[in-house]
Amino acid sequence: MRRIPTIFITAALTLVLPLAALPSSAWASDNDVDKVNGSVKVDAGQQAGNVSSINGSVHVGDGATVQKASTVNGSVDLGDKAQANELETVNGAVTMGTSSRVGGEVTAVNGSLRLAQGAEVTGKLSNVNGAIALDAAHVAGGIGTVNGDITIGANSHVEGGILVEKPNDGWFHWGSSRDPLIVIGPHAVVQGTLDFRREVVLKVSDSAQIGPVKGATVVRFSGATP
């Protein structure tokens, strides 16, 4: 969470750049598209470069491939078996469909991150506010949040550990003061350190495997959910 992703900088620029100065849709190259005040859709099975929107969502259809999908004030939806190198959003959710894949990082500011069965992120999965949920999914670069609940669902696999940062007095001191709930489900595996720099509630299945825990007490549970 120490590096500020490009999308955060983009969000800041939109606060000072009048929307009237921007075209409603501008193509940066044959395969790139940038849009203002509207959603962007990549049809199923198609290919595109960098796809972005301001005040609109980005939808990548089933089996489609993009370099990067990003938005400010909108969601990013990666369809089943779709692929991207990077996903970013400010003020919106990110969802990854069944067996979808991101070859780099997935980041959000105020928004949930949800990975369906078989989804894979080879980089880091992180946000500031919003729930993070994996359903038999794989994250290779670790998971990070400040205020979000985290559910590592049954049969999910996380490498690189989990980091929950302490809120500060800067830009990102938003969200609930409630302690985040961290759940590691049945047969899930979390490799690396689970590092909690603020108070959390940590519940771990009896059948889950986890690395070293810093800053929290493990509460074990049996069954599908705590």
N, C-alpha and C positions, 0 to 999 in steps of 0.2 A: 504494500500500500504506500510505500515511500515514493515510488516513481509516479508522476502524474501522467496518465495516458493522454494521447493526442486528442481524444474526444472531449476530455475535460477542457483543454485549451480551446477547442472549437466552440464549446458551449459558452465560454467566457467571451469569445469574439462576437458571438451572435447578440450579446447584450449591448454591444456598442456599434454594430454594423446595421444600419437601417434595412429592413426587409425590402423596402421599395427599391433599394439599389441592387437587388439580386434578381436575376431572371427566375421565372417559376420553375424552369427545368433547363439545366445546362449540361451538355455532354462533354466530358473532359477528354475523352478519346473514343475510339470505336466501341470499346467495351466498358467504359466507365459511365456512370450516371449520377448526377447530383440534383436533388430536387428540393424546393422550398414550398411549404404549405401543401403538402400532398404526400401520399404513400407511394412507394416504389415496389414493383413486383417483378421477380424473375420467374418466368414460367417453368414448370416442371421439365427437367431434363436439359434445360438451356445452360449456357455459360456466360459469365459476365466478369468484369474487372472489379473495381472499387465501386460499391453501390451505397449511396448515402442520402439522408433526408434531414431537413429541419422542419419540425412541426408535422411529422408524418411517420408512419411505420415502414419497415422494410420486411418484405415477405420473399423468402427464397424457397421456391417450390421443391417438391419431392424429386430427388435425384439431380438437382441443379448444382452448379459449381460457381462460386464467386471468390474473388481474391479477399475482399473485406466488405463487411456489411456494418454500417454505423448510422446512428441517428441521434438527434436531440429532440426531446419531447415526443417520443414514440417508441414502439416496441420493435424488437428484431426477432423474426421467426424463421428458423432454419428447418426445412421440411425433412421428412423421412429420407434417409440415405443421401441427403444433401451434404455438400462440403464447402468449407471456407477456410481461409488462413487466419482470420481474425474477426471477432464480433465485439462491438462497443456500443453502449447507449448511455444517455443521460436522461433521467426521468422517464424510464420505461423498462419493461421486462424483457428478458431474453429467454426464448424457449428453443430447445434443440430436440428434433424429432427422433424417432426410432432409428438406430444405426447411423445417425448423422455424425460428422466428424469436423473438428476445427483443429487445424495444424499449428495454431499458436495460442494466444490468450483470448479469454472471454471476460470482459469487464463491464461493470455498470456503476452508476452513482446511486440514484434512487430507483431501484428496481429489483425484482426477483430474478433468479437464475434457476431454470429448471431443465434437467436432462432426462430424456426418456430412455427406455431400455436400449442398451447397446450403444448409446451415444458416447463419444470420446472427445476429450479436450487434451491435446498434447502439451499445452502450456498451462498457465495459471488461470484459475477460475476465481474471480474476486468481485466484491461490491462494497458499498458503504452501508446502505440501508436496503432491506428486503430479504426475503427468505431465499435460501439456497437449498435445492432438493435434487438428489440423484436417485434414479430408479434403475438399479442394476447397470450403472454407467461407470465410465472410467475417466479419471482426471490424473494426468501424469505430472503436472507442475505445481501441485498444492492448491489449497483453498484458503482464501483470506476474506475477512469481513471486519466491520466495526460494530454495527448494531443488528446484523441479521441473524435469524435462526438458521441452523444448518441441519439438514437431515441427510445422512449418508445411508440411503435405503438398502434393503436386503441385496446381497450379492454384488454390491458396488465395490470399486477398488480405487483408492486414492493414494498416489505417490507424492512425496514432498510435504506431507503433513498438513496441519491446519493451523492458521494464525488468526486470532481474534485480537485486533488492536484496541488500545484504549482511546476513547474519544478525546479530541482536543478542542481548543477554543477557536479553531480556524474555520475555513469554509465548510468542512464536513462534519461539524458538530450539530448534526440534525438527528431526528428520529426519537424513538422511545427510550426512556431511561430504564425500562425493564431489562433484567438480565437475559441475554440471549440463551436460547435452548439449543443444545447440541445433542443430536441423537445419532448413534452409530448402530445401524440395524443388524439383523441376523445375517451371519456369514459375510458381513462386510469386512474389508481389509483397509486399514489406514496405515501406510508406511511413513516413517518420519515422525518428528516431534509434534505433539498437539500442544501448542503454545498459546496460553490464554492470559492476556495482559489486562484483563478486566474480569469482573465477576461473571461467571456463566453457570448454567445448570448443565452438567454433562452426564448423559445416560447412555450406557453401552450394553449391547446385547451380550449374553453369556457366550454366544457362539462367534462373536466378532473378534478380530485381531487388530490391535492398535499398538502404536509405538509409545515412547515415553510421554508422560503428561506433565506439563508445567502450569501451575497457577490454578488448578481445579481438582476437585475430588470426584473420582469415578463412582457413579451409582449404577450397579449392574441390574439388568432386568432379563426376564425370560419371556418367551412368546414373540409374536410378530411386532408388537409395539410396547412402549413403556406403560 
